[in-house]
Amino acid sequence: MIDTPRTIRSGRRLLPVQKRLAVALSLAIACVEEANALVDPEPAPQAAFSSDFLHVAGPVDLSRFERGNVTLAGVYRPAIRVNDTPVPGMGEVTFRQVPGIESAQPCLDRGMLIRFGLDPDKLATQVASGNSVKPLTDEPFCGHIGDYLPGASIDFDDSEQILHVSIPQAFMASRARGYVSPDLWDDGETTAMLNYNVNTYHVRSGERRSTATFGGIRAGANLGGWRLRHTGNMSLRDGRHRWQNTQTYAQHDLTDARARLTVGDSYTSGEILDSVRLRGIAIASDQRMLPASQRGYAPTVRGIAQSNAQVAIRQNGYLIHSTTVAPGAFEIDDLYPTGYGSDLEVTVTEADGRTRTFVVPYTSVPQMLREGAYRFAVAAGQVVDNSVADTPFVFQATYQRGLTTNTTLYAGTTASNSYGSGLLGGAINLPFGAVSLDVTASRAAFRYGGVRRGVSTRLRYNRSVLSTGTNFGVAAYRFSTRDYLGVTDAARIRSYLKYGGLDPQAGGERGRFEATVAQTLGQGQLSLTGSISDYWGARGRDSAFSVAYGGGWRSMSYNVSVQRARLGNVLSAIPGRQSGEVDTTVYVSLSIPLGHAPGAPSLNTTHTQGSRAGSSTLASLNGYADRDGTLSYNVTASRSRQDGHGSNAGSGSLAYRAHAGSYRIGAATLSGGGQQYSVGAAGALVVHRDGLTLSQELGETNAIIHAPGAAGARVESTAGVRLDRHGNAVVRGLLPYQINTIAIDPRGASHDVELESTSESVAPRAGAFARLEYKTSQAQSLLIHATKPDGQALPFGASVYDAAGQAIGVVGQGSKIFTRGAKAGSRLTVSWGTSEVDRCEIDVPASIDSLGLHGMHRSFKAPCANDSMVSAPPIKAAIAA
């Protein structure tokens, strides 16, 4: 069994006990030669320390620090980075002493290297070529990684507990940037969960009293790779209540297909065909399972290099990718998508300094995929729609394929009761923009309405002009025949025909034209949007236009917009609306931060002026009342005016975000003496192997943190989340199929608890509750003021050992010793040299709990005597390999 050297906590860093003295020496010593502590076959360089700069009594032996930060043998839990990319879930790594190397070396094996990304076939080719390379076996090896992988190296950062592994790209598997092996995807824990959000409102207006309560839940369980979920909501008003089931389903990953299976309620995506809510079974591609550099659309950059050349790719003047390529043809197909894109400027710099530049068009529409990429979806089940009396069976399928770097083809089909439709389309990236065109044909047969056939044509266009900073997109929908129907429209008509009440010749939307233009102007952006729709059998058109400008000046931000809408006679049946009526609305907003400190308040004002809605002015002040951002406040005052009548209102609210949930209270005063009071709470309960944990509202993918004894420690980057009394916490918002690193801030935890690691990484599957174990050791900490029998101070830097010879502390300034792990009634040994007179012993009291407190630590005074010392303490030596 290999003993792990004791460590102490210092923020996020874990410093071995002997390293504490090195930190102290760095503050006290004026001149010290630099010492590298790299894990390398060469001995660490010497460092010379002079004890003359230490104002302490007696000589100090500093020889054990002259080799820099030497790594001791033991078992560590380091974060691992391979070629500067984190590798999660590796757990413990054994370090052993290797002959000829000062520091202990990490022990690796073939399986670990494969998880690091090593391609064993490429390595086998190197071995077969006759080079003097040791073959990798399943047996672990310690150090000398270059004997197995030429050019590879290891560097262990002891202070940060990070193991850096460098492996030549020639031995690595060819993978896109951001790739995370499915072997690392974590199914997570078997759990049960209940997410809730409850709000209660009470209104007083004269003699009238009204109370309304609304609550929503999301319950479920994770069993193996299955995610079971149910959502529902309840409303309670004046003694009447209503419960509504919203969605119930089970999901499971189909890893090989990079897709997810859903059984129960689901929605089809709507990217190609109309979105339909179904209750049945669905299988659809999940792009999140792909590397981040393979999602969405980005063109493949191809070229020819005449030497070992550097390729730099810029977009809008910003460098987005740079790499080195070998002589000959090259291909870069792992660019990260950038929205709808703008043209790429590619610069090839040859080894002799020659450069050449060319432009690759880059504009996309939502249907576009990368070359060779595909996406599919298949769904079958009954339609779930409140506007449809019957629930027809529907089958829907879509498929997209990136045919070339600039061309994507796609198709889809829908089939239902006496209904069928088919879609064919394509998208292409051209020098003057991206265009997609698809045509959908539908056929619907009705028992009492005959057969209706129709065709719909859809055109989309998008373009970004780099020279002027202009982005504009146009989408034109043209339903060319009166009888074109979507599957939900056909089901609705069928229901109305069955039960009476609808003219079977009534037409739907005939055409729609939409346009969006965005232009960079000064410090902000000007945007214009518009849409026009007309309908079969209806006079007039619906139209909506808006122009907006938003930007910032210094720390302020502002936005101004004007919206104008006109209704045709299709919607004239809406109460209070008339055909041809024009509605114009002006909106102005301004936000001013009142300070630069974290949590500083912000003043926000808005004004709205509408031709129908009147005018409304609102001012609010909001911010955080504490540094951690857990307690927020908002104060609002408003005035509105309509039809010659004005009203004032004021409100205030407080929100507190704790580890067990979020809580809100609010109050408002209304014109006429009315008042409103509100109370709300949101959070979750999670049942797992370590018990029940209360948490903030859950996201889709979450993590369960378990650090026994570390109650009160804070989870970094998550406001209000602390470990509960069992050492558990739940963290929301993890990115599925990607590496997530979660760190714990030990501040707030007991000083008697030692965290062996403060950050862990995981790559969870979607919907998982990943488990992150943070190893801890619990031992009481002591502050001992000890002196020699003659009253002189102990030498600064002397080591302190327990009865087993394990180093547990060091003598600091003022002859004070901070130690953790000393047992009641035990005897400690202080050593500062090699002879018997250079050591003494301290007796720990039989009861530690009865000792007085010095700050947050138990403390006592004791003499350090050496008259009973006959032999050197049994200090443990590092275990050799």
Sequence and secondary structure as in RCSB ss.txt:
>XXXX:A:sequence
MIDTPRTIRSGRRLLPVQKRLAVALSLAIACVEEANALVDPEPAPQAAFSSDFLHVAGPVDLSRFERGNVTLAGV
YRPAIRVNDTPVPGMGEVTFRQVPGIESAQPCLDRGMLIRFGLDPDKLATQVASGNSVKPLTDEPFCGHIGDYLP
GASIDFDDSEQILHVSIPQAFMASRARGYVSPDLWDDGETTAMLNYNVNTYHVRSGERRSTATFGGIRAGANLGG
WRLRHTGNMSLRDGRHRWQNTQTYAQHDLTDARARLTVGDSYTSGEILDSVRLRGIAIASDQRMLPASQRGYAPT
VRGIAQSNAQVAIRQNGYLIHSTTVAPGAFEIDDLYPTGYGSDLEVTVTEADGRTRTFVVPYTSVPQMLREGAYR
FAVAAGQVVDNSVADTPFVFQATYQRGLTTNTTLYAGTTASNSYGSGLLGGAINLPFGAVSLDVTASRAAFRYGG
VRRGVSTRLRYNRSVLSTGTNFGVAAYRFSTRDYLGVTDAARIRSYLKYGGLDPQAGGERGRFEATVAQTLGQGQ
LSLTGSISDYWGARGRDSAFSVAYGGGWRSMSYNVSVQRARLGNVLSAIPGRQSGEVDTTVYVSLSIPLGHAPGA
PSLNTTHTQGSRAGSSTLASLNGYADRDGTLSYNVTASRSRQDGHGSNAGSGSLAYRAHAGSYRIGAATLSGGGQ
QYSVGAAGALVVHRDGLTLSQELGETNAIIHAPGAAGARVESTAGVRLDRHGNAVVRGLLPYQINTIAIDPRGAS
HDVELESTSESVAPRAGAFARLEYKTSQAQSLLIHATKPDGQALPFGASVYDAAGQAIGVVGQGSKIFTRGAKAG
SRLTVSWGTSEVDRCEIDVPASIDSLGLHGMHRSFKAPCANDSMVSAPPIKAAIAA
>XXXX:A:secstr
      EEEETTEEEEHHHHHHHHHHHH S          SS        GGGS  SS    GGGTT S   SEE
E  EEEETTEEE     EEEEB TT SS EEEE HHHHHHTTB HHHHHHHHHTT S     SS EES GGGTST
T EEEEETTTTEEEEE  GGGB    TT   GGGEE    EEEEEEEEEEEEEEETTEEEEEEEEEEEEEEEETT
EEEEEEEEEEEETTEEEEEEEEEEEEEEEGGGTEEEEEEEEE   SSS   EEEEEEEEE GGGS GGGSS    
EEEEESSSEEEEEEETTEEEEEEEE SEEEEE      TT   EEEEEE TTS EEEEEE     TT   TT EE
EEEEEEEE  TT SS  EEEEEEEEEE SSSEEEEEEEEEETTEEEEEEEEEEEETTEEEEEEEEEEEEEETTTE
EEEEEEEEEEEEEEETTTTEEEEEEEEEE STT   HHHHHHHHHHHHHS   TT   EEEEEEEEEEEEETTEE
EEEEEEEEEETT  S EEEEEEEEEEEETTEEEEEEEEEEE  GGGTTSTT  TT EEEEEEEEEEEES SSTT 
 EEEEEEEEETTTEEEEEEEEEEESSTTS EEEEEEEEEEEETTEEEEEEEEEEEEEETTEEEEEEEEEETTS E
EEEEEEEEEEEEETTEEEEES   SSEEEEE TT TT EETTSTT B  TTSEEEE    TTS EEEEEE TTS 
TTEEES SEEEEEE TT EEEEE  EEE  EEEEEEE TTS B  TT EEE TTS EEEEE GGGEEEEE   TT
 EEEEE SSSGGGEEEEE  S STTSEEETTEEEEEEE B TT  S        B 
